[in-house]
Amino acid sequence: MLAERIDHHLRILAEDIGARPPGSAANLRATTHVASTLERAGLTVRCDPFRTRWWEPGPGQLRVDGRDLTVVPNPYSPPCDLRASVVMAADLPALERLAEGPAGRLVVLTGALASDPLWPVAFPFLAEPTHRAIAAALLAARPAAAIAVSDHWQPIIEDPDLGVPSTTIRTADADGLVTGAEVVLRLGGAVHRGDGVNVAARTSDAGPRLVLSAHVDSKVTTPGAFDNAGGVAVLLALAEHGLPAGVPVEVVAFNGEDHVDACGEVAWLAATDLTEIAAIVNIDGAGLRGRGSSLALMACPPDLHALVAAVIADRPGWALSEPWYESDHAVLAMRGIPALAATTAGVHEVMATIAHTPDDTVEVVDVEVLADVATTVATLLPVLAGRCLAVG
Protein backbone atom coordinates (compact mmCIF):
# COMPACT_ATOMS: atom_id res chain seq x y z
CA MET A 1 0.00 0.00 0.00
CA LEU A 2 2.79 2.46 0.86
CA ALA A 3 4.54 1.79 -2.46
CA GLU A 4 1.30 2.35 -4.40
CA ARG A 5 0.61 5.67 -2.69
CA ILE A 6 4.21 6.80 -3.08
CA ASP A 7 4.06 6.00 -6.80
CA HIS A 8 0.77 7.92 -7.08
CA HIS A 9 2.15 11.10 -5.53
CA LEU A 10 5.52 10.80 -7.29
CA ARG A 11 3.86 10.71 -10.69
CA ILE A 12 1.58 13.66 -9.93
CA LEU A 13 4.51 15.82 -8.88
CA ALA A 14 7.14 14.75 -11.44
CA GLU A 15 4.99 13.84 -14.46
CA ASP A 16 1.64 15.65 -14.25
CA ILE A 17 3.16 18.85 -12.83
CA GLY A 18 6.87 18.61 -13.69
CA ALA A 19 9.33 21.43 -13.06
CA ARG A 20 8.06 23.48 -10.11
CA PRO A 21 10.26 26.42 -9.12
CA PRO A 22 8.83 28.51 -6.25
CA GLY A 23 6.62 31.34 -7.45
CA SER A 24 5.52 29.53 -10.61
CA ALA A 25 2.04 28.25 -11.43
CA ALA A 26 3.39 24.69 -11.45
CA ASN A 27 4.77 25.13 -7.95
CA LEU A 28 1.37 26.33 -6.76
CA ARG A 29 -0.22 23.19 -8.23
CA ALA A 30 2.31 21.08 -6.34
CA THR A 31 1.75 22.75 -2.97
CA THR A 32 -2.02 22.61 -3.47
CA HIS A 33 -1.76 18.86 -3.99
CA VAL A 34 0.39 18.49 -0.88
CA ALA A 35 -1.92 20.60 1.29
CA SER A 36 -5.12 18.88 0.15
CA THR A 37 -3.58 15.43 0.67
CA LEU A 38 -2.50 16.29 4.20
CA GLU A 39 -5.92 17.75 5.00
CA ARG A 40 -7.66 14.59 3.78
CA ALA A 41 -5.30 12.59 5.98
CA GLY A 42 -6.70 14.42 9.01
CA LEU A 43 -3.74 16.71 9.76
CA THR A 44 -4.06 20.38 10.64
CA VAL A 45 -2.52 22.27 7.70
CA ARG A 46 -0.80 25.65 7.80
CA CYS A 47 0.33 27.43 4.64
CA ASP A 48 2.93 30.17 5.12
CA PRO A 49 2.91 32.57 2.14
CA PHE A 50 5.90 34.24 0.51
CA ARG A 51 6.72 36.30 -2.55
CA THR A 52 9.76 35.42 -4.66
CA ARG A 53 11.32 35.41 -8.13
CA TRP A 54 11.60 32.53 -10.54
CA TRP A 55 13.58 32.21 -13.76
CA GLU A 56 12.32 31.17 -17.18
CA PRO A 57 15.23 29.76 -19.23
CA GLY A 58 16.03 31.08 -22.69
CA PRO A 59 18.46 30.31 -25.53
CA GLY A 60 22.12 31.22 -25.56
CA GLN A 61 24.83 31.58 -28.19
CA LEU A 62 28.51 32.47 -27.95
CA ARG A 63 30.63 33.26 -31.01
CA VAL A 64 34.35 33.10 -30.30
CA ASP A 65 37.31 32.59 -32.61
CA GLY A 66 35.02 31.91 -35.56
CA ARG A 67 33.04 29.24 -33.72
CA ASP A 68 29.38 29.35 -32.71
CA LEU A 69 28.66 27.62 -29.40
CA THR A 70 25.26 26.93 -27.92
CA VAL A 71 25.42 28.00 -24.28
CA VAL A 72 22.99 28.02 -21.38
CA PRO A 73 22.40 31.31 -19.58
CA ASN A 74 23.15 31.20 -15.89
CA PRO A 75 19.89 31.18 -13.91
CA TYR A 76 18.58 34.73 -13.40
CA SER A 77 21.01 36.14 -15.95
CA PRO A 78 19.62 39.25 -17.62
CA PRO A 79 19.22 38.80 -21.38
CA CYS A 80 21.83 40.34 -23.68
CA ASP A 81 22.89 40.64 -27.30
CA LEU A 82 26.38 42.15 -27.40
CA ARG A 83 29.84 42.23 -28.89
CA ALA A 84 32.66 42.86 -26.44
CA SER A 85 36.37 42.47 -25.86
CA VAL A 86 37.53 39.71 -23.49
CA VAL A 87 39.45 40.29 -20.31
CA MET A 88 40.57 37.34 -18.17
CA ALA A 89 40.69 36.91 -14.38
CA ALA A 90 41.87 33.77 -12.57
CA ASP A 91 41.93 35.01 -8.98
CA LEU A 92 40.42 37.73 -6.81
CA PRO A 93 43.31 40.25 -7.05
CA ALA A 94 43.21 40.02 -10.85
CA LEU A 95 39.45 40.57 -10.82
CA GLU A 96 39.76 43.53 -8.48
CA ARG A 97 42.32 45.18 -10.80
CA LEU A 98 39.76 45.19 -13.61
CA ALA A 99 37.98 48.06 -11.85
CA GLU A 100 40.87 50.27 -13.00
CA GLY A 101 40.11 49.58 -16.68
CA PRO A 102 37.27 50.59 -18.99
CA ALA A 103 33.69 49.42 -18.57
CA GLY A 104 31.84 47.26 -21.04
CA ARG A 105 34.28 44.36 -21.42
CA LEU A 106 33.40 40.66 -21.23
CA VAL A 107 34.96 39.30 -18.05
CA VAL A 108 36.02 35.65 -18.19
CA LEU A 109 36.32 34.01 -14.77
CA THR A 110 38.68 31.04 -14.52
CA GLY A 111 40.67 29.17 -11.88
CA ALA A 112 39.72 29.86 -8.27
CA LEU A 113 37.01 32.30 -9.35
CA ALA A 114 35.07 29.55 -11.12
CA SER A 115 35.86 26.45 -9.10
CA ASP A 116 32.59 26.39 -7.14
CA PRO A 117 29.14 27.98 -7.49
CA LEU A 118 29.00 31.40 -5.87
CA TRP A 119 26.51 31.78 -3.05
CA PRO A 120 23.88 34.44 -3.91
CA VAL A 121 24.58 37.68 -2.10
CA ALA A 122 21.12 37.69 -0.49
CA PHE A 123 21.13 34.03 0.64
CA PRO A 124 19.72 34.22 4.20
CA PHE A 125 21.62 31.44 6.00
CA LEU A 126 25.23 31.70 4.86
CA ALA A 127 27.48 34.68 4.17
CA GLU A 128 30.59 33.40 2.39
CA PRO A 129 33.08 36.30 2.50
CA THR A 130 35.17 35.18 -0.49
CA HIS A 131 32.09 34.75 -2.66
CA ARG A 132 30.82 38.18 -1.67
CA ALA A 133 34.20 39.67 -2.49
CA ILE A 134 34.10 38.05 -5.95
CA ALA A 135 30.63 39.43 -6.60
CA ALA A 136 31.67 42.92 -5.45
CA ALA A 137 34.80 42.88 -7.61
CA LEU A 138 32.83 41.70 -10.64
CA LEU A 139 30.37 44.57 -10.24
CA ALA A 140 33.22 47.04 -9.76
CA ALA A 141 34.66 45.95 -13.12
CA ARG A 142 31.44 47.23 -14.81
CA PRO A 143 31.36 44.37 -17.33
CA ALA A 144 29.02 44.01 -20.26
CA ALA A 145 28.74 40.32 -19.32
CA ALA A 146 30.64 37.50 -17.64
CA ILE A 147 31.58 33.97 -18.63
CA ALA A 148 32.67 31.43 -16.03
CA VAL A 149 34.92 28.67 -17.38
CA SER A 150 34.31 25.68 -15.15
CA ASP A 151 33.74 21.94 -15.21
CA HIS A 152 31.55 22.03 -12.10
CA TRP A 153 28.17 20.40 -12.63
CA GLN A 154 26.25 23.48 -11.45
CA PRO A 155 26.24 26.99 -12.96
CA ILE A 156 28.84 29.17 -11.26
CA ILE A 157 26.54 32.21 -10.99
CA GLU A 158 22.89 31.99 -9.91
CA ASP A 159 21.98 35.34 -8.41
CA PRO A 160 18.97 37.50 -9.33
CA ASP A 161 20.52 40.49 -7.57
CA LEU A 162 23.83 40.50 -9.45
CA GLY A 163 22.43 42.04 -12.64
CA VAL A 164 25.28 40.92 -14.92
CA PRO A 165 24.48 38.79 -18.01
CA SER A 166 26.40 35.54 -17.59
CA THR A 167 26.87 31.95 -18.67
CA THR A 168 29.05 29.01 -17.62
CA ILE A 169 30.98 26.98 -20.20
CA ARG A 170 33.23 23.94 -20.01
CA THR A 171 37.00 24.22 -20.18
CA ALA A 172 36.92 22.24 -23.43
CA ASP A 173 34.81 24.99 -25.04
CA ALA A 174 36.98 27.89 -23.89
CA ASP A 175 39.49 27.88 -26.75
CA GLY A 176 39.80 31.37 -28.14
CA LEU A 177 38.75 33.10 -24.93
CA VAL A 178 41.89 35.16 -24.40
CA THR A 179 42.45 38.74 -23.39
CA GLY A 180 41.65 41.06 -26.28
CA ALA A 181 39.53 38.58 -28.25
CA GLU A 182 36.27 39.93 -29.67
CA VAL A 183 33.24 37.77 -28.91
CA VAL A 184 29.50 37.90 -29.53
CA LEU A 185 27.21 36.77 -26.71
CA ARG A 186 23.45 36.36 -26.91
CA LEU A 187 21.48 35.23 -23.87
CA GLY A 188 17.73 34.89 -23.45
CA GLY A 189 15.49 34.11 -20.50
CA ALA A 190 13.32 36.12 -18.14
CA VAL A 191 12.81 36.62 -14.41
CA HIS A 192 9.27 36.60 -13.05
CA ARG A 193 7.83 37.53 -9.69
CA GLY A 194 5.37 35.14 -8.13
CA ASP A 195 3.68 33.98 -4.95
CA GLY A 196 4.08 30.68 -3.18
CA VAL A 197 3.43 28.92 0.10
CA ASN A 198 5.32 26.66 2.44
CA VAL A 199 3.10 23.78 3.60
CA ALA A 200 3.21 22.39 7.14
CA ALA A 201 0.75 20.03 8.81
CA ARG A 202 0.52 18.75 12.38
CA THR A 203 -0.84 15.65 14.01
CA SER A 204 -1.44 17.53 17.28
CA ASP A 205 -2.58 21.06 17.99
CA ALA A 206 0.29 22.39 20.08
CA GLY A 207 3.44 21.60 21.99
CA PRO A 208 6.80 19.92 21.35
CA ARG A 209 7.02 17.78 18.25
CA LEU A 210 9.22 16.15 15.64
CA VAL A 211 9.53 17.54 12.13
CA LEU A 212 9.35 15.23 9.14
CA SER A 213 10.32 17.10 5.98
CA ALA A 214 11.15 17.04 2.28
CA HIS A 215 11.34 19.83 -0.27
CA VAL A 216 8.57 20.10 -2.84
CA ASP A 217 10.23 22.50 -5.29
CA SER A 218 12.55 21.70 -8.18
CA LYS A 219 14.81 23.61 -10.50
CA VAL A 220 13.06 24.92 -13.59
CA THR A 221 15.32 22.67 -15.69
CA THR A 222 14.03 19.33 -14.34
CA PRO A 223 10.93 17.31 -13.45
CA GLY A 224 12.71 16.63 -10.16
CA ALA A 225 11.64 13.05 -9.42
CA PHE A 226 14.73 11.95 -7.48
CA ASP A 227 15.27 15.55 -6.29
CA ASN A 228 12.80 15.59 -4.64
CA ALA A 229 9.28 14.48 -5.60
CA GLY A 230 10.11 11.05 -4.17
CA GLY A 231 10.81 12.51 -0.75
CA VAL A 232 7.51 14.42 -0.73
CA ALA A 233 5.68 11.29 -1.90
CA VAL A 234 7.07 9.48 1.16
CA LEU A 235 5.71 12.22 3.45
CA LEU A 236 2.27 12.09 1.87
CA ALA A 237 2.05 8.30 1.94
CA LEU A 238 3.10 8.25 5.60
CA ALA A 239 0.51 10.89 6.44
CA GLU A 240 -2.15 8.79 4.71
CA HIS A 241 -1.25 5.40 6.17
CA GLY A 242 1.89 5.21 8.25
CA LEU A 243 2.63 7.89 10.87
CA PRO A 244 3.15 6.20 14.24
CA ALA A 245 0.28 6.69 16.68
CA GLY A 246 0.92 8.90 19.69
CA VAL A 247 4.00 10.63 18.26
CA PRO A 248 3.50 14.39 17.74
CA VAL A 249 4.75 15.16 14.24
CA GLU A 250 4.80 18.20 11.99
CA VAL A 251 5.02 17.24 8.33
CA VAL A 252 6.73 20.04 6.38
CA ALA A 253 6.96 20.25 2.60
CA PHE A 254 9.66 22.90 2.44
CA ASN A 255 9.33 25.07 -0.65
CA GLY A 256 12.57 26.53 -1.95
CA GLU A 257 15.45 24.22 -0.96
CA ASP A 258 16.73 24.56 -4.52
CA HIS A 259 16.01 28.30 -4.61
CA VAL A 260 18.34 31.27 -4.22
CA ASP A 261 16.46 32.90 -1.34
CA ALA A 262 15.31 29.76 0.56
CA CYS A 263 11.87 31.36 0.55
CA GLY A 264 9.99 28.46 2.13
CA GLU A 265 12.49 27.90 4.92
CA VAL A 266 12.32 31.61 5.77
CA ALA A 267 8.51 31.56 5.82
CA TRP A 268 8.39 28.45 8.02
CA LEU A 269 10.99 29.76 10.46
CA ALA A 270 9.11 33.05 10.83
CA ALA A 271 5.93 31.14 11.77
CA THR A 272 7.54 28.53 14.05
CA ASP A 273 8.65 28.50 17.67
CA LEU A 274 11.86 26.49 17.42
CA THR A 275 11.85 25.75 21.15
CA GLU A 276 9.01 23.32 20.38
CA ILE A 277 10.98 21.43 17.70
CA ALA A 278 12.68 18.41 19.28
CA ALA A 279 14.30 16.93 16.14
CA ILE A 280 13.97 16.78 12.37
CA VAL A 281 14.04 13.92 9.88
CA ASN A 282 14.58 15.21 6.35
CA ILE A 283 14.27 13.18 3.14
CA ASP A 284 16.07 14.49 0.06
CA GLY A 285 17.36 12.57 -2.95
CA ALA A 286 16.23 9.16 -1.69
CA GLY A 287 15.20 6.12 -3.70
CA LEU A 288 17.62 6.21 -6.61
CA ARG A 289 17.31 2.99 -8.56
CA GLY A 290 20.13 0.48 -8.03
CA ARG A 291 21.42 2.00 -4.80
CA GLY A 292 20.85 1.62 -1.09
CA SER A 293 19.88 4.29 1.41
CA SER A 294 21.91 6.29 3.91
CA LEU A 295 21.25 8.33 7.01
CA ALA A 296 23.38 11.21 8.27
CA LEU A 297 23.16 12.48 11.85
CA MET A 298 23.89 16.07 12.85
CA ALA A 299 23.71 17.83 16.24
CA CYS A 300 22.80 14.50 17.86
CA PRO A 301 24.05 13.75 21.41
CA PRO A 302 26.04 10.50 21.71
CA ASP A 303 23.18 8.54 23.28
CA LEU A 304 20.76 9.54 20.53
CA HIS A 305 23.37 8.73 17.91
CA ALA A 306 23.72 5.25 19.41
CA LEU A 307 19.95 4.68 19.46
CA VAL A 308 19.57 5.68 15.82
CA ALA A 309 22.65 3.70 14.76
CA ALA A 310 21.15 0.57 16.33
CA VAL A 311 17.96 0.99 14.28
CA ILE A 312 19.90 1.49 11.05
CA ALA A 313 22.14 -1.50 11.75
CA ASP A 314 19.04 -3.72 11.66
CA ARG A 315 17.77 -2.30 8.35
CA PRO A 316 19.08 -4.13 5.23
CA GLY A 317 20.26 -1.73 2.54
CA TRP A 318 20.94 1.10 4.97
CA ALA A 319 24.16 2.66 6.25
CA LEU A 320 25.14 5.68 8.29
CA SER A 321 26.93 8.41 6.33
CA GLU A 322 28.99 11.48 7.07
CA PRO A 323 27.06 14.68 7.89
CA TRP A 324 25.98 16.79 4.92
CA TYR A 325 24.25 20.14 5.00
CA GLU A 326 22.92 20.75 1.48
CA SER A 327 19.23 20.55 2.39
CA ASP A 328 16.52 21.80 4.72
CA HIS A 329 17.70 19.96 7.83
CA ALA A 330 20.77 22.22 7.94
CA VAL A 331 18.90 25.27 9.26
CA LEU A 332 17.90 23.28 12.34
CA ALA A 333 21.17 21.41 12.79
CA MET A 334 23.00 24.75 12.77
CA ARG A 335 20.79 25.78 15.69
CA GLY A 336 21.68 22.67 17.69
CA ILE A 337 18.44 20.77 16.98
CA PRO A 338 19.08 17.06 16.29
CA ALA A 339 18.80 16.42 12.55
CA LEU A 340 18.62 13.19 10.59
CA ALA A 341 19.00 13.32 6.79
CA ALA A 342 17.89 10.36 4.68
CA THR A 343 19.13 10.08 1.10
CA THR A 344 20.58 7.66 -1.45
CA ALA A 345 23.87 5.99 -0.52
CA GLY A 346 26.73 7.80 -2.25
CA VAL A 347 24.32 10.44 -3.51
CA HIS A 348 27.00 13.03 -4.20
CA GLU A 349 28.59 10.73 -6.79
CA VAL A 350 25.52 10.95 -9.03
CA MET A 351 24.34 14.50 -8.44
CA ALA A 352 26.18 15.84 -11.48
CA THR A 353 24.51 13.43 -13.91
CA ILE A 354 20.93 13.40 -12.58
CA ALA A 355 20.01 16.23 -10.23
CA HIS A 356 18.71 19.44 -11.81
CA THR A 357 18.70 17.84 -15.28
CA PRO A 358 15.88 16.71 -17.62
CA ASP A 359 17.00 13.13 -16.88
CA ASP A 360 15.66 13.27 -13.31
CA THR A 361 12.45 11.43 -14.20
CA VAL A 362 10.38 8.78 -12.44
CA GLU A 363 12.37 6.12 -14.31
CA VAL A 364 15.44 6.75 -12.12
CA VAL A 365 13.45 6.23 -8.92
CA ASP A 366 12.74 2.86 -7.27
CA VAL A 367 9.38 3.11 -5.51
CA GLU A 368 10.09 0.01 -3.43
CA VAL A 369 13.21 1.68 -2.03
CA LEU A 370 11.12 4.74 -1.20
CA ALA A 371 8.61 2.49 0.56
CA ASP A 372 11.50 1.13 2.62
CA VAL A 373 12.54 4.71 3.41
CA ALA A 374 8.99 5.34 4.62
CA THR A 375 8.96 2.32 6.93
CA THR A 376 12.43 3.14 8.26
CA VAL A 377 11.36 6.70 9.05
CA ALA A 378 8.21 5.38 10.74
CA THR A 379 10.46 3.16 12.88
CA LEU A 380 12.78 6.05 13.77
CA LEU A 381 10.11 8.53 14.83
CA PRO A 382 9.14 6.75 18.08
CA VAL A 383 12.83 6.34 18.91
CA LEU A 384 13.36 10.07 18.48
CA ALA A 385 10.20 10.86 20.43
CA GLY A 386 11.26 8.65 23.33
CA ARG A 387 14.61 10.40 23.61
CA CYS A 388 14.12 13.97 22.36
CA LEU A 389 10.61 14.70 23.60
CA ALA A 390 11.28 13.06 26.93
CA VAL A 391 14.20 15.41 27.68
CA GLY A 392 13.10 18.38 25.58
FENVENFEN-V834449 format. One record per pair of residues at least 12 apart in sequence whose ideal C-beta (glycine too) atoms are under 6 Angstrom apart, sorted by sequence separation. I is the first residue (numbers start at 1). J is the second residue. D is the distance in Angstrom with one decimal. If there is no record, write none. Layout:
# FENVENFEN-V834449
<<I	J	D> <I	J	D>>
This chain:
# FENVENFEN-V834449
<<17	29	5.1> <60	72	5.6> <119	131	4.7> <156	168	4.8> <239	251	5.6> <329	341	4.9> <17	30	5.2> <60	73	4.9> <118	131	4.6> <155	168	4.7> <215	228	5.1> <121	135	5.5> <214	228	5.6> <216	232	5.1> <235	251	5.3> <13	30	5.7> <214	231	3.2> <295	312	5.6> <87	105	4.7> <146	164	5.3> <150	168	5.7> <214	232	4.8> <151	170	5.8> <55	75	4.8> <85	105	5.4> <86	106	5.2> <87	107	5.8> <88	108	5.0> <89	109	6.0> <90	110	4.7> <91	111	6.0> <145	165	4.1> <146	166	4.3> <147	167	5.7> <148	168	4.5> <149	169	6.0> <151	171	5.5> <12	33	5.9> <55	76	5.0> <84	105	5.7> <90	111	3.6> <91	112	5.2> <113	134	5.9> <214	235	5.3> <232	253	5.7> <84	106	4.0> <86	108	5.7> <149	171	5.8> <165	187	5.3> <293	317	6.0> <149	174	4.6> <292	317	4.2> <293	318	5.2> <294	319	5.3> <295	320	5.8> <296	321	4.8> <298	323	4.7> <294	321	4.0> <296	323	5.1> <296	324	5.5> <23	52	4.5> <22	52	5.2> <24	54	5.0> <23	54	4.1> <160	191	5.9> <342	373	5.9> <21	54	4.3> <107	141	5.7> <114	148	4.2> <299	333	4.6> <304	338	6.0> <114	149	5.7> <298	333	3.9> <107	143	4.3> <114	150	4.0> <117	154	4.8> <212	249	5.5> <216	253	4.3> <299	336	5.3> <105	143	5.8> <106	144	5.8> <217	255	5.3> <300	338	4.7> <103	142	3.5> <106	145	5.2> <107	146	4.7> <108	147	5.0> <109	148	4.6> <110	149	4.8> <117	156	5.6> <118	157	5.8> <120	159	4.3> <122	161	5.4> <209	248	4.0> <210	249	5.2> <211	250	5.1> <212	251	5.2> <213	252	4.2> <215	254	4.5> <216	255	5.4> <217	256	5.6> <219	258	5.3> <299	338	5.3> <104	144	4.8> <121	161	5.5> <145	185	5.4> <299	339	5.7> <92	133	6.0> <96	137	4.6> <99	140	4.0> <209	250	5.1> <211	252	5.6> <213	254	5.6> <217	258	5.6> <298	339	4.4> <95	137	4.3> <99	141	5.5> <114	156	5.0> <215	257	3.5> <98	141	3.8> <284	327	4.3> <297	340	5.8> <204	248	4.4> <282	327	5.7> <295	340	5.9> <296	341	4.5> <203	249	4.9> <282	328	5.4> <282	329	3.8> <295	342	5.4> <202	250	4.9> <234	283	5.5> <280	329	5.3> <294	343	5.9> <200	250	5.8> <201	251	4.8> <294	345	4.4> <200	252	4.7> <231	283	3.8> <280	332	4.9> <231	284	5.5> <291	344	5.0> <292	345	4.3> <199	253	4.4> <291	345	5.2> <231	286	5.8> <228	284	5.2> <230	286	5.9> <286	342	5.5> <288	344	4.1> <198	255	4.7> <230	287	4.5> <286	343	5.4> <227	285	5.3> <285	343	4.5> <286	344	5.8> <196	255	5.7> <279	338	4.1> <280	339	5.0> <281	340	4.7> <282	341	5.0> <283	342	4.8> <284	343	5.7> <285	344	5.6> <84	144	4.5> <277	337	5.7> <315	376	5.5> <82	144	5.3> <226	288	5.6> <285	347	4.9> <80	145	5.6> <198	264	3.8> <211	277	5.8> <265	331	5.6> <208	276	5.1> <210	278	5.7> <311	379	6.0> <108	177	5.2> <198	267	4.5> <210	279	5.3> <211	280	4.2> <212	281	5.2> <213	282	4.8> <214	283	4.4> <311	380	5.9> <198	268	4.8> <208	278	5.3> <257	327	5.9> <257	328	5.3> <311	383	6.0> <254	328	4.4> <289	364	5.6> <307	383	5.4> <106	183	5.9> <289	366	4.3> <287	365	4.9> <287	366	5.5> <293	373	5.8> <74	155	4.5> <287	369	4.5> <74	157	4.5> <75	158	4.4> <287	370	3.9> <304	387	5.2> <76	160	4.0> <80	165	3.8> <78	165	5.0> <286	373	4.9> <77	165	5.2> <77	166	4.9> <86	177	5.8> <88	179	5.1> <74	166	4.5> <87	179	5.6> <74	167	5.7> <86	179	5.9> <73	167	5.5> <74	168	5.9> <86	181	4.5> <71	167	4.5> <281	377	5.7> <85	182	5.8> <86	183	6.0> <71	169	5.9> <83	184	5.0> <158	260	6.0> <82	185	5.7> <69	173	5.7> <81	186	4.8> <279	384	4.9> <53	160	5.2> <60	167	5.7> <80	187	5.1> <79	187	5.5> <79	188	5.4> <279	388	4.5> <77	187	5.6> <79	189	6.0> <278	388	3.8> <65	176	2.7> <278	389	5.1> <64	176	4.4> <64	177	5.9> <215	328	5.8> <73	187	4.3> <278	392	4.4> <76	191	5.8> <213	328	5.5> <73	189	4.8> <64	183	4.6> <63	184	4.0> <62	185	5.5> <61	186	4.6> <60	187	4.9> <226	354	5.8> <227	355	4.6> <59	188	4.7> <58	188	2.4> <58	189	3.4> <57	189	5.4> <227	360	5.9> <56	190	4.7> <222	356	5.3> <226	360	5.1> <244	378	5.7> <247	381	5.1> <221	356	5.8> <222	357	5.7> <225	360	5.4> <230	365	5.1> <247	382	5.7> <55	191	5.6> <224	360	5.8> <225	361	5.3> <234	370	5.5> <238	374	5.4> <242	378	5.0> <219	356	4.6> <225	362	4.8> <237	374	5.9> <244	381	5.3> <53	191	5.4> <54	192	5.6> <124	262	5.7> <222	360	4.7> <223	361	5.6> <226	364	5.4> <244	382	5.2> <247	385	4.6> <226	365	5.6> <234	373	5.6> <53	193	5.6> <54	194	5.7> <120	260	4.4> <225	365	5.1> <230	370	5.2> <234	374	4.8> <124	266	5.8> <51	195	5.5> <50	196	5.6> <49	197	5.2> <47	197	4.1> <48	198	4.5> <47	199	5.6> <46	200	4.9> <45	201	4.5> <43	201	3.8> <44	202	5.0> <43	203	5.9> <38	201	4.0> <35	199	5.0> <34	199	4.9> <31	197	5.3> <31	199	5.3> <27	196	5.6> <24	194	5.9> <23	194	2.9> <23	196	5.3> <22	196	4.5> <210	384	5.6> <208	389	5.4> <34	216	5.9> <208	392	5.6> <30	216	5.3> <22	217	5.1> <20	217	5.7> <20	218	5.2> <41	239	4.2> <19	218	5.6> <21	220	4.5> <37	236	4.9> <41	240	5.0> <153	352	3.3> <19	220	5.1> <38	239	5.5> <19	222	6.0> <18	223	4.7> <125	331	5.9> <14	223	4.5> <14	225	3.9> <52	263	4.4> <50	263	4.5> <14	229	4.2> <13	229	3.8> <50	267	4.5> <10	229	5.3> <34	253	4.7> <48	267	3.9> <10	230	5.6> <48	268	5.7> <10	233	4.3> <48	271	4.8> <9	233	3.8> <6	233	4.5> <9	236	4.7> <6	237	4.7> <5	237	3.9> <22	255	5.4> <22	256	4.7> <2	237	5.2> <5	240	5.7> <22	259	5.1> <1	241	5.9> <22	263	5.4> <14	362	5.3> <10	362	5.9> <7	367	4.7> <6	367	5.4> <3	367	5.0> <6	370	4.9> <3	368	5.7> <6	371	5.9> <3	371	4.1> <2	371	4.5> <2	374	5.2>>
